Amino acid sequence: MSKFAKAMNASALTWNGALSYASPDPSGNINGRVALFFKGARGLNVPRLYEYLRECVRESIVDTFLLAFHLRDCRGGKGERELGRRALVWLFINRPVEFRKVLHLLSEYGRWDDLLQFFPGVLDLTDLDKVRSNYSADVPSQDHLANLKVLQQEVVDLVASQLSSDVANMTDGKPVSLCAKWTPTERDSLDRKFGVFKTLARALHTSPRNLRQMYNTPLREYLRVVEGFMCSGRWDTIDYNKVPSQCMRRLKKSFEKHDSERFAAWRAELQHPETSAKVNAGAMHPHELIREVRTKNFADPVTEAQYNVIRDQVRQAGSLKDCVAVVDTSSSMECMNSVPLDVAVTMGLLISDAVQGDFHGHVITFNNVPKFTVVPDGGLYDRWSTIRRMEWGGSTNLEGTFNLILQRGKECKLTDEDMPKRLFIISDMQFNHVEGYGNVTNMERINEMYQKEGYTRPQIVFWNVNGSSTDFPVTVDENGTAMISGFSPSILKSLLSGDEFSTESVLRKALDDSRYDKVREALGGFELL
């Protein structure tokens, strides 16, 4: 891009007045997809989500669906339940023909209760103007709305069909899906408000009572759903090795209270790898563990074990070498009940833990005054405390971070080979303006600094942990940079494979992952636009 084009595009400001970019791709070829990929994190408001989706559809229908599934995917993607569901509802209304092709895949990448978002009442399709307004929708006529209602009934029928199939498999002693675990319970909040239990009973041509007695209750018993054992007081039948990760996080206190002896024995076994005790962490966001540590001021054996599972998964994803995490600990990171801050600290710890070689355990925190530390090996609480003891609060001085790195490099006469080759800047991206250098972006200033000091600028990953801002720190044609977002370490997989390093290549690796082959195959008849 020419300097003139960059100047014309660099028309946005961060919250702290730094010059940044209004769009990530001035050419417009992949602007919507990159915007959704980089801003698709908690904090992104619904109107802008719909705006990004609309732009994505203009670029590629298939990629738009892949982005929505990646956004929702609670195991291999970002695991953003609320944003993912809203994106899929938007596609249901605006792209119903394609949506019908992937309907059967929703529960595979999320949960069966995701389908409840489309049930009559929960998704109100009674008023054409409201549908247009609420979902930024292209619904041209009542006929189109009628077609959406047909598709809506297909969603209900899909859930009903799965329950029927599961009952048949249960009778034959075969495996069943988790549908019954996540389908509505009679008189729960969703049922009281929208009557979803009765809707499902009608689809099964039975009564609500029979739905409860012949489907939900026996299937949940067959699935050994933990909450069912708790409600019936059968605590001694719970197998803690098989309790799902989020369930364990929510119910630890109940296990301690009602089954203290067995639960304590299991927790003790977790601390000895040679035992058969294991803990699940598949659907967890690691920052949820750090939040526990922060609020309780200690890490219990379950939290420690779950963190170790996630850390080992990051290590197994690929080789992290010559990398340093740069963690934003400024005041703006404490919005949304400090979730962005928890995420940044957690990802910084995970990366420092997973890095091999000389940079293992290295972390830089930055606010008013950036600080460098080596996080010692040890327990999760001790490692978190090392970062917590460093200065938090103040502004977001990114320029100072690179001053610190280059100053230490010059003072210690380090060569290019001794310096970090890749930096992960984990932040809300609301950097301070560059002092005394006119209208330049932080990235332009960083490039100048490295050139002046004679060092090769490292690859930089801008990892966004707050979707509420509207600007971008770089554009897609900035060499040696990549923009990612989210609260899940699964995105690291896209950064650890292949030689090409750019926002577009990382985006493509995430969407072209074999995990989403079923989505691509289902949409095989639709051209990329």
N, C-alpha and C positions, 0 to 999 in steps of 0.2 A: 504494500500500500504506500502511496506517495505521502510525503510529509503534509501536503495540503489536505489530502483525504483524511489523514489521521486527525488533523486539526479540526476539520469540519465535523468529524464523528465524535471527537472528545468534547462533548457538550454537556456532560453530566457532572455532578459533584457528589462526593460522599457526604455523610452527615457531618463530617469534620472539615468540609471545605476543600478536599483534595479533588483535583481534576481527574475525571475518569471517563468511561465510555457509555454512551446511551444505548448502544446495541453491540452484541458480541461479534457480528459478522456484517460489516458494511456492504458486502456484495449481496446479502439477502438470501443466499442459497441455502444456508442451514441456520439462519438466525433464530427461528422459532424453536428448533430442536435444541440448540445450544442453550438458549434462554431457559427452557424448561428443565434441561439437564442440570444447569448451574443454579437455578433459583428454586428447584423442586425440593424444598425443605420446609420444615415447620416455620411458620411466619408468613409464607406466601399467601396473600389474600385471594379469595375466590374469583373476583373479577379479573385479576391478572392471570390466574391459572387458566381461566377460559380464554383470555386473550392469547396466551401462549399456545393453547391447544388449537385455536382457530388458525394461527399462523403455521403451526406444525402440519395441520391437515392440508394447507395450501402447498406445502413442500413435499410431503409424503404421507399418505394415509397409513401405510403399513408401519412406518417408523412411529407415527403418532400412537398407534395401538401398542407397539413395543415399549414406548416410553411410559405409557399408562400402566402396563403390566409390570415394568421394572420399578416404577414408583410404588406400586402396591406390594410387590413380591416380598413376603415377610421372611424368606429364607435366603434367597440369592440376590435380592435387589435392595432397594432403599427401605422397604418395610414401613412406608408412610401410609398408615391405614386411612386417616381422614382425607388426605390429599388424593391418595390412590382411588378411594371410593368416589370422590367427587369427579375425578377425571373420567372414570368409567361411566358414571351417570351421564356426564356431558356427551360422551361418545354414544351411549344408548339413544339419546334424544337427537343428536345431530348426525350420527352415522349409523342408523338402525340396521341397514342391510349388512354392513360389515360386522356390526356388533353381534348379530344373530350367529355369525360363523364362529365366534369365540366364546359365546355364552357358556358353553360346557366347560371352559377352562378357568373360569373365575375362581372356583373353590380351590383349584390346584395351586394357584399362586397366592391366594389369600386364605379366607376361611368361608365356610358355608354361610355364615351369617352376613357376608358381603352381599349375598343375593337378596337379603331382606330389604336392602335399600331400594329395590325396584318393585316391591310389593305395592299393590293398590293402597292408597292412603299415605304410605311412607313417601312414595313418589306420586305426587298429585298431578294427574293428567286430565283434570276435569275442566280447566279453563285455558283456552288457547293463548290469551294474552299473558297470563301468569307464567305459562311454560316458556313463552318467548322471553319474557323479562327475567325470570329467575335463573334461566340456564343459558342466557345469551344465545338463544336457539334459532335455527332456521327451520321453523315449522310453518310452512306456507298456508296450510288449510286444515279444516276439520277432518278431512280425509286422512291427512298425514297423522293427525292426532289419533284417529281411530286405529291406524296401523300400529302406532306405538302401544296402544292398549292391548292389541293382539300379542305383540312382543312381550308386554308386561305379563300377560297370562302364561306365556311360554316359560317365563322365569319361574312362576309359581308351580307350573306343571313339572318343571325339571326337578325342583326340590321334592315334590310329591313322589315322582317316579323313583328318585334315589332312595327315599324312605321305604317304598314298597320293595325295591330290589334288596335293600339291606335286611329287611325282615325275612325275606326268602333265604338270603345267605345265612342269616343268623340261625334259622331253623335247620339248615344243613350243616351248621358248625363251621361255616366259611368266614373269612375276613369280611368286615364291613367298613364303610366309610365313616368319617366323623360328622356326617350330616346331622344325626340326631343330637349330637353334643351341642351344635350351634343353632339348630332350629329353635323357634320361639317356644318359651314355656308359657303355659296357660296363665293368664293374669299377670304376666310380667309387665314392665313399663311399656314396652313396644306394643304388646297385645292390648293393654288397657287403652292406649291412645289410638291405635289404628286397626285393631281387630285382626292382627295377622294370624293368630292361631286359628280362628274360624275360617279365614281365607284358605289356609292350608288344609283344614279339615274338609272343606267343600271340594277342593281339588282331588282329595283322596276318596270322595264320595262316602264320607263317614261323619260321625259326630265328634265334637271336641273331646268328649269323654273317651271315645274309642281311640282317638288320636293319641291321647295321653296314655291310656292303658295298654294299647296294642302296638304302639310304635315308639313313642318317646321313652317311656319308662323302661321297657325291656331292652331296647337298644342301648340306652345309657348304662344299664346294668351290664350288658354284654361287653360294652366298651370299657367297663370298669372306670367310669368317669369319677374322678376324685371327689368332686362336690357331692355326688350321690352317696358315697360312703360316709362322708362327713355328716350329711343330713340325717342319715339313719344310725349314726353313732358307731359305725363299724370301722373305727380308726385302725384297729389291728390288721385290717385287710389291705391297707394302702401300701403299695410297693414304691418306696421313695426313689428307687432307681429309675422308675418309669414316669414319675410326675413331670409333666411338661414344664419348660423353663419359666414361662410367665406365671403359671399356676404356682410353682414353687416360690417365686418372688412374692406373690400376693398372700400366700397362705402359711408362710413359715411360722408366724406367731401362733396361728391356730394349731399347727402340728406340735409346737413347743408346749402349748397349754393342755391339749387333750391327749397327746401321745408322747409325753416328754421322754420316757425311758427309751422307747424304740427310736425316736427321732434323734436323741442325743447319741445313741450308739451308732446310728448311720452316719451322723455328722463326723463322729470321731474316726470312722473308717475312711471317710473321704480324704483325711490327711495322710493316709498311707496308700500309695499307688499300688502296692502289691495285693490289696484287697479287691473284692468284686464290686465295691461301692462305686457308683458313678452318678454324675449329675448332668442334666440336660441344659443346653444354652442356645439351642438352634434358633429360636425366635426372639432372642433378647437383643436389645440395643445395649451395648456395653456401658453407655453413660448412665443407665439405670442402676448399675452396680456402683459406680462412683458416687452417684447421688446418695445411695445408702451409706457409703463410707463417710461422705461429708456430713450427713445429718446425724449419724450415730456415733461418729468419731472412733469407729473400729470396723474391721472386716471380719465377719463370722466365717467359719469354714465353708459354708455353702456359697457365699459371695466370692470367697477366694477361689473355690473350685470352679465356679462358673466363669470367672475372669480367665482362669488358666486355660479352660476349654477354648474360649474365644481367641486368646493369645496364640495357642497352638494352631488354630485354624488359619490365623494370619500368617504364621511362619510357614505353614504347609502350602499356602497359596503361591509362593514363589520367593525368590531371593531379594531381600532388601539390603543393599550395600551402599556405603558412603552417603547415607541419608541422615538428615537431622530434621526433627519436628520443631516448628516455630509456633508457639501457642499464644494466642491473643488472650491476655488476662485484663483487658481494659474494662472500664465501667459499662460500656454499651453491651458487653457480653453477659451482663447480669439481668437483661430483660427476659421476659417469658419465664420468670421464676428461676433464672440462672441456667436454663437448659443449654443455651449455646456455650456457656462457660464449662459446664460439665462435659459436654461433648468434646470441646477442644482439649481439655485436660486429659480425657480418656483416650482420645485418638493419639495425643502426644505420647502418653504412656505406652500404648500398644505399639506404636511405631518404634519408640526407643527400645522397647523390649524385644521386638522382632528383628531389628537391624543387627546384622552380623559384622564382626570385625571391630575396627578402631572406634567406630561411632556408636557402638552399642551403649544404650543408656543416656545418650546426649539429648538434651532438651534446651531450647531457648524460649523464654517467656518474654513477651513485649507489651509494654504500655507506655508510660512516660519515659521510663528508663529500661531498656531491654537488659535481661540478665541471662547468663549461661549457667547451666548446672549439669552435673552427671548424676543421674538417678541411680542409686545403688540397687543391686539385686536384693531381694528379700520379700517380705509380705506386702500385700496390696496397700494396706494402710500406711506403711512406712514409705512406700514409693510415692503415694499420693501426698503425704505430708511434706516430702521434700519439695514438691512443686508448690504446695500451699504456703510454705514458709517464705517463698519469694514474694516480691511486691505485686499486689493486685490493685486494680483500679486505675483511674486517670484516663489519659487519652491513648490513641492507637498510633504509636510512632514507628511505622514500618521502616522509614529511612534510617532511623537510629539502629534498628536491628542489623541492617547491612553495614552500617558504619562500624558496629561492634565486631562483626565477622571479619571485615577487611582490616580493621585496626589490629586485631589479634594476629591476623595472618602476616601483616607487615612487621609487627613487633617481634614475632617469633621466627621471621624469615622462612615462612612456609612456602612451598611450591604449589603449583596447581594440583599436583598429585596428592598433597596433604590436605587439601580443602574439601569440604562437602561437595558432592557431585549433584545432589538433588535436595531441595528444601521443600518441606510440606508446610505451607502457611495456613494454619487452621484458624479461621477468623470469620467475623461477620462482614469483613471487607470494607469497613468504614474507616479508612486510614486518614491520618492527619495530612494536611496539605504540605507540599514540599517547601521548606523555608528558603527564601532568597534565590530561587532559580526560575522565577517567572512562571508562565503557564505551561508546566510540564506535569505529566502523570508520574506517579510513584515508580512505575515500571521504566519510564524513560530515564528517570533520575538514577535508578539502580543500574541500568545499562551503562550510563555515563560513569558511575562510580567504579565499576569493575574495569572498564576500559582505561580509566585514569590510573588505577593501581596496578594494571598489567596482569590481572587475573582473568581467567575464563569464567564468565558468569554461569552458575549452576543452573540446572533445570529447576523450574519452580512450579509446584503444584499449588494452585489457589483452591483451598478446600473451604467452601462456604457452609456455615452452620446456622445461617439465619436467612430465610427466604423473603424477608420483608422489604429489603432495599430494591432499587430499580436500576442501579448502575452496574458496570462491569469493570474489573481492574485492568483487563487487557482485551485485545481482540483475538480472533482465532488465528490470525496470521502472524502473531508475535512468536518468533521462533523460541523453542525451548521452554514453553509454558503450557500448562493444561489447567482447565477449570472444571472442578467437580463439586458435588455437594452431598449433604445427607448425614445421617447419624449412624450409618452402618459401615463396618470395615470391609464389607464385601466388595465395595468399589475398588479396593486396592488391587483386586485380581486383574482389573483392566489396566492397571499401571505397571504390572510386573511381567507382562508378556509382550514379546515383539520389540523390534528396534525403534520403530517410529514413536515419537513422543510429541503429542499435540492434543489440543482439546478435541479436535475432530476424530483422531485415532482412538482416544479413550472412549468417546461417545460410541464409536462404531464397535469397539471391542465389547462394551457393555451390552449393546443391543444385538450384536451378532453372536453372542454367547449361545452355545448349544442348548442351554437351559430354556431358551425361548423358541426353539425349533417348532414346537407344537403351535405356537401363535402364528409363526410365519407360514406353516403348512396350512393352517385353517384359513388364512387370508391369501392363499396362493393364487386365487383368481383375480386379485386386484393389483393393478399396476402401481408402481411407485410414481407419484406425480412430480 
